Amino acid sequence: MPAAPRTTSPSTSTSRGPVDHDRFEAATRRAVAEAEALHMRFAVVGCQDVVAVRPFQLETVDVSASPDPLSAALAWMRSDLADPVSLAEGPLFRQALITVSAERVLWYHRSHRIALDRYGLFLMDRRVSELYSGLDGEPFDPLRPVVDEDVAYALSAGWRRDRRFWLDRFADAPMPISLVEGTASPSAGVLRRTVELPRTALEDWAEVAGRCRTSWSAVVIAAVAAYLRHVTGTSEVVLGVPRMCRRRTAALNVPCSTSNTMPLRVLTPPGASLTELAGDIAEEVKVCQPHERYRSELLRHELHVPRLYGPVVDINPISYELAFDHHPAVAHTLAAGPVEDLTITVHGGQGGSGPRIDFDGNPALYSGDDLTVHQQAFLDLLETAPRSPDPREPLPH
């Protein structure tokens, strides 16, 4: 099987309670048949086509007899992630039900990022949950209008305006700032450090956001920019900020991949406060958002630079609870695709839980100890700032 870039978006949903395997397979079979993007095939020249739906069988794995069933399940999933995906032959996805115990089952779903982005995975999760629970619901919309819309955009005056916007904004080609020296090729295998915070953390961020008249996501991005300034002493950083790019498009009910990483320039002068940084970031997002569809890889190619941005800050505000015939389930992202430098993903929390922060580092640039140190230092800054009596006070530098 020819190797393909490891740009998979695997996830698991943990369900507690007995699972009807036949009913679950019927639900996944129907959802998979509706999701046309999962059946795409790609040629070397960049052409794409949707092939006929091939027979799909939900795999079953039982690790309940293992001394450590959860570790055995994770080992099975990591082994599967190491297998390359053929864009020309497929399949672009794999699904399995992994029995950990009589009362705990994992639904594993790996899909290539070229087929599904995070929102696409969310649509798949919701549809299977709906079908398994006996609700017919609305099927997915067809993929063709999304493709046609994308082709029309590439030929439009809007595309040309967006291109000119980004070329002007990055005319001086600023050097991306990182927490480490050197660069490396994007790595499929990543090092991850995860921490779960109490629910009060989200409330603290929201309180600061209210005082700053912005969103808590801008507060978190501001903290990342402040931490980069603290470590590197730089007066400007360029962060990568993933965008779903589905507003007012045909893709709202289509599991596919439309996301793009938007480069965000952030000035970080000495003495800048959290309020100022968060406000500047909110304004920068507001200015850049209308042009978010222009592909960052095209911009990088046109600027003739190896990199556009340093760390990626991925805010995942989607907080949803799945239920499979009244059995609650929680979704977990195992990997978010290749990492060029460092990706900081902030999950907004599910089912009343607090936020979770993942630090994914390129192992060619970071060690596990590096990630642990940076994550803890960042959390210290993020925890201290909301407790300041005045968020206008300068942040550490």
C-alpha positions in Angstrom: 0.0 0.0 0.0 1.6 3.3 -1.0 2.4 5.7 1.8 0.4 8.9 2.2 1.0 11.9 4.5 -0.1 11.0 8.0 -2.9 13.6 8.3 -5.4 11.5 10.2 -8.0 12.7 12.6 -8.6 9.7 14.9 -11.0 9.9 17.8 -12.8 7.7 20.3 -16.1 7.9 22.0 -16.3 6.2 25.3 -19.7 4.7 26.1 -20.7 3.2 29.4 -23.4 0.5 29.3 -24.1 -2.5 27.1 -23.9 -1.9 23.3 -26.0 -3.7 20.7 -23.3 -4.4 18.2 -25.6 -5.2 15.3 -27.6 -2.0 15.8 -24.4 0.0 16.1 -23.0 -1.5 12.9 -26.2 -0.6 11.1 -26.0 2.9 12.3 -22.4 3.4 11.3 -23.0 1.7 7.9 -25.8 4.1 7.1 -23.8 7.2 8.3 -20.7 6.1 6.3 -22.9 5.6 3.2 -24.2 9.1 3.6 -20.8 10.7 4.1 -19.6 10.9 0.5 -16.2 12.4 1.5 -15.2 9.1 3.1 -15.3 7.5 -0.4 -13.1 10.0 -2.2 -10.0 8.9 -4.1 -7.2 11.2 -5.1 -4.7 11.0 -8.0 -1.1 12.2 -7.9 -2.0 15.2 -10.1 -4.4 16.4 -7.5 -7.7 15.3 -9.0 -10.4 13.9 -6.8 -13.4 11.7 -7.3 -16.1 10.0 -5.3 -16.2 6.2 -5.9 -19.1 3.8 -5.2 -19.6 3.0 -1.6 -17.6 -0.1 -0.8 -18.8 -2.8 1.7 -18.2 -1.5 5.2 -17.8 -3.7 8.2 -17.5 -2.4 11.7 -14.6 -4.2 13.3 -14.9 -5.6 16.8 -12.0 -5.9 19.3 -12.2 -7.3 22.8 -9.4 -6.5 25.2 -11.5 -7.0 28.4 -9.4 -10.1 29.4 -6.2 -8.1 29.3 -4.6 -7.3 32.7 -4.9 -3.6 31.7 -7.7 -3.4 29.2 -7.6 0.4 28.7 -3.8 0.3 28.0 -4.4 -2.6 25.6 -7.1 -0.6 23.7 -4.8 2.4 23.4 -2.0 0.2 22.2 -4.3 -1.2 19.5 -5.3 2.2 18.4 -1.8 3.6 18.3 -0.7 0.6 16.2 -3.4 1.3 13.8 -2.4 5.0 13.6 1.1 3.9 12.4 -0.4 2.3 9.3 -0.3 4.6 6.2 -3.4 5.5 4.2 -3.5 5.3 0.5 -5.2 8.3 -1.0 -5.5 6.5 -4.4 -6.9 3.2 -3.2 -8.5 3.9 0.2 -10.2 3.4 2.4 -9.8 6.8 4.0 -11.2 5.7 7.3 -11.4 2.8 9.8 -13.9 2.2 12.6 -14.0 -0.3 15.4 -15.8 -1.1 18.6 -13.4 -2.0 21.4 -14.8 -3.7 24.4 -12.9 -2.7 27.6 -15.4 -4.3 30.0 -19.0 -5.3 30.2 -20.0 -1.7 30.9 -17.4 0.2 28.9 -17.0 0.2 25.1 -14.8 2.5 22.9 -15.9 3.5 19.4 -12.7 4.2 17.5 -12.9 6.3 14.3 -9.9 7.2 12.2 -10.3 9.3 9.1 -7.8 11.0 6.9 -7.8 14.8 7.3 -8.3 15.2 3.6 -11.7 13.6 4.1 -12.9 14.9 7.5 -11.9 17.8 9.7 -12.9 18.1 13.3 -16.4 19.5 12.5 -16.8 16.7 10.0 -16.1 14.2 12.7 -18.6 15.9 15.0 -21.3 15.5 12.3 -20.4 11.8 12.0 -20.5 11.3 15.8 -23.9 13.0 16.1 -25.4 11.1 13.1 -24.3 7.7 14.4 -25.6 8.6 17.9 -28.9 9.6 16.3 -29.3 6.5 14.2 -28.3 4.1 17.0 -30.9 5.8 19.3 -33.7 5.0 16.7 -34.1 8.6 15.4 -34.2 8.8 11.6 -33.3 12.5 11.5 -32.0 14.3 8.5 -29.4 12.6 6.3 -26.2 14.4 5.4 -26.3 16.9 2.5 -24.5 15.9 -0.7 -20.8 16.7 -1.2 -21.1 18.0 -4.8 -22.4 21.5 -3.9 -19.4 21.9 -1.5 -17.0 21.0 -4.3 -18.7 23.2 -6.8 -18.7 26.1 -4.3 -15.0 25.6 -3.7 -14.2 25.6 -7.4 -16.3 28.7 -7.9 -14.5 30.5 -5.1 -11.1 29.7 -6.6 -12.2 31.4 -9.8 -13.9 34.4 -8.2 -13.1 38.0 -7.5 -13.4 37.1 -3.8 -10.5 34.7 -4.1 -8.4 37.4 -5.8 -9.3 39.9 -3.0 -8.4 37.4 -0.3 -5.1 36.7 -2.0 -4.2 40.3 -2.2 -5.2 40.9 1.4 -2.8 38.2 2.6 0.0 39.1 0.3 -0.2 42.7 1.5 -0.4 41.7 5.2 2.6 39.4 4.9 4.6 41.5 2.4 7.5 41.8 4.9 7.4 38.0 5.4 7.9 38.1 9.2 10.0 35.3 10.7 7.9 32.9 12.7 8.9 32.7 16.4 9.1 29.3 18.2 9.9 28.1 21.7 12.9 26.2 20.2 15.6 26.8 17.8 15.6 25.2 14.4 12.9 23.7 12.2 11.8 20.2 11.2 9.4 18.6 8.7 5.9 18.0 10.0 5.8 14.9 12.1 2.9 12.4 12.0 4.0 11.0 15.4 3.8 13.6 18.1 4.6 13.9 21.7 1.6 14.9 23.8 1.2 16.3 27.3 -2.4 16.7 28.5 -3.8 18.5 31.5 -7.4 18.7 32.6 -8.5 21.9 34.5 -11.4 22.5 36.8 -14.6 24.0 35.5 -13.7 27.2 37.4 -10.8 27.8 34.9 -13.3 28.3 32.1 -15.3 30.6 34.3 -12.2 32.6 35.1 -11.4 33.0 31.4 -14.9 34.1 30.6 -14.8 36.7 33.4 -11.6 38.2 32.0 -13.1 38.1 28.5 -16.1 40.0 29.9 -13.8 42.7 31.3 -11.9 42.8 28.0 -15.1 42.8 26.0 -14.0 39.8 24.0 -14.2 36.0 24.0 -12.4 33.5 26.3 -10.7 32.1 23.2 -9.0 35.5 22.6 -7.9 35.5 26.3 -6.3 32.1 25.8 -4.6 33.1 22.5 -3.4 36.2 24.3 -1.8 34.1 27.0 0.0 32.0 24.4 1.3 35.2 22.7 2.4 36.5 26.1 4.2 33.3 27.0 6.1 33.4 23.7 7.1 36.9 24.4 8.2 35.9 27.9 10.4 33.0 26.6 11.8 34.6 23.5 11.7 38.4 24.2 10.1 39.0 20.8 7.9 42.0 20.1 5.8 40.2 17.5 4.6 36.6 17.1 2.7 34.9 14.3 0.4 32.2 15.5 -1.5 29.6 13.5 -5.2 29.6 14.3 -7.4 26.9 12.7 -10.7 28.0 11.2 -13.7 25.9 10.2 -14.5 28.0 7.1 -18.2 26.9 7.0 -20.0 30.1 7.6 -22.7 30.7 5.0 -21.5 27.7 2.9 -23.0 24.5 1.6 -20.9 22.5 4.1 -22.9 23.0 7.3 -24.4 19.5 7.1 -21.7 17.8 5.1 -19.0 15.7 6.8 -15.9 16.8 4.8 -12.8 18.9 5.3 -13.0 22.7 4.9 -10.8 23.9 7.7 -7.8 26.2 7.1 -5.1 27.5 9.4 -5.1 31.3 9.5 -1.8 33.1 10.2 -2.4 35.7 13.0 0.2 38.5 13.5 0.2 39.6 17.1 2.3 42.6 18.4 3.6 41.9 21.9 5.4 45.0 23.1 6.9 45.1 26.6 4.4 46.1 29.2 1.4 45.0 27.1 -1.4 43.8 29.4 -3.7 40.8 28.9 -6.5 43.2 28.1 -4.5 44.9 25.3 -3.3 41.6 23.9 -6.8 40.0 24.0 -8.3 43.1 22.4 -5.7 43.3 19.7 -6.2 39.6 18.9 -10.0 39.9 18.7 -9.5 42.8 16.3 -7.0 41.0 14.2 -9.4 38.0 13.9 -12.2 40.3 13.0 -10.1 41.9 10.2 -8.8 38.5 8.9 -11.9 36.4 9.2 -13.6 37.5 6.0 -10.5 36.2 4.2 -10.1 33.0 6.0 -10.8 30.7 3.1 -7.6 31.5 1.2 -5.4 28.5 1.8 -2.4 29.1 4.0 -0.3 26.6 2.0 -0.9 28.8 -1.1 0.2 31.9 0.7 3.4 30.2 2.0 4.2 29.1 -1.6 3.7 32.5 -3.0 5.8 34.2 -0.3 8.5 31.6 -0.8 8.9 31.0 2.9 9.3 27.6 4.6 6.9 28.5 7.4 4.1 31.1 7.9 3.6 30.8 11.7 5.1 29.3 14.8 2.9 27.5 17.4 -0.7 26.7 16.4 -3.4 27.6 18.9 -6.4 25.5 18.3 -9.5 26.5 20.2 -12.2 23.8 20.3 -15.3 25.3 21.7 -17.5 22.4 20.5 -18.9 21.0 23.7 -21.4 18.2 23.0 -22.7 15.2 24.8 -23.3 12.0 22.9 -25.9 9.5 23.9 -26.4 6.1 22.4 -29.9 5.0 23.4 -29.6 6.9 26.6 -26.1 5.7 27.4 -23.9 8.8 27.7 -20.6 8.9 25.8 -17.6 11.4 25.8 -15.5 12.1 22.7 -11.7 12.0 22.9 -9.3 13.2 20.2 -6.3 10.9 20.0 -4.4 12.9 17.4 -5.0 16.0 15.4 -2.7 15.4 12.4 0.9 16.2 11.7 2.6 18.9 13.9 5.2 21.2 12.3 6.3 22.8 15.6 3.9 23.0 18.5 0.1 22.7 18.6 -1.7 23.9 21.7 -5.3 22.6 21.7 -7.8 23.9 24.2 -11.0 21.9 24.5 -13.9 23.8 26.1 -15.1 20.9 28.2 -17.9 18.3 27.9 -20.7 17.3 30.2 -20.0 19.9 32.8 -16.3 19.1 33.0 -13.5 21.6 32.9 -11.4 22.5 29.9 -8.6 20.2 28.7 -5.3 21.5 27.2 -3.2 19.4 24.9 0.4 20.3 24.1 1.4 18.3 20.9 5.1 18.8 19.9 7.1 17.7 17.0 9.5 15.1 18.5 12.3 16.3 16.2 12.2 19.6 18.1 10.8 18.9 21.6 11.4 16.3 24.2 8.8 15.1 26.6 10.5 17.1 29.4 10.4 20.2 27.2 6.6 19.9 26.7 6.1 19.3 30.4 8.1 22.4 31.4 6.5 24.7 28.8 3.0 23.5 29.6 3.4 24.0 33.3 4.9 27.5 32.8 2.1 28.4 30.4 -0.6 27.2 32.9 1.0 29.2 35.7 0.7 32.4 33.5 -2.9 31.5 32.4 -3.9 30.8 36.1 -2.3 34.0 37.4 -3.7 36.5 34.9 -7.4 36.0 35.6 -6.7 36.6 39.3 -5.2 40.0 38.7 -7.5 42.7 40.2 -6.9 44.7 37.0 -6.4 42.8 33.7 -4.9 46.0 32.3 -1.7 45.4 34.4 1.3 44.3 32.4 1.9 40.6 32.1 5.2 39.0 33.0 8.0 39.6 30.5 
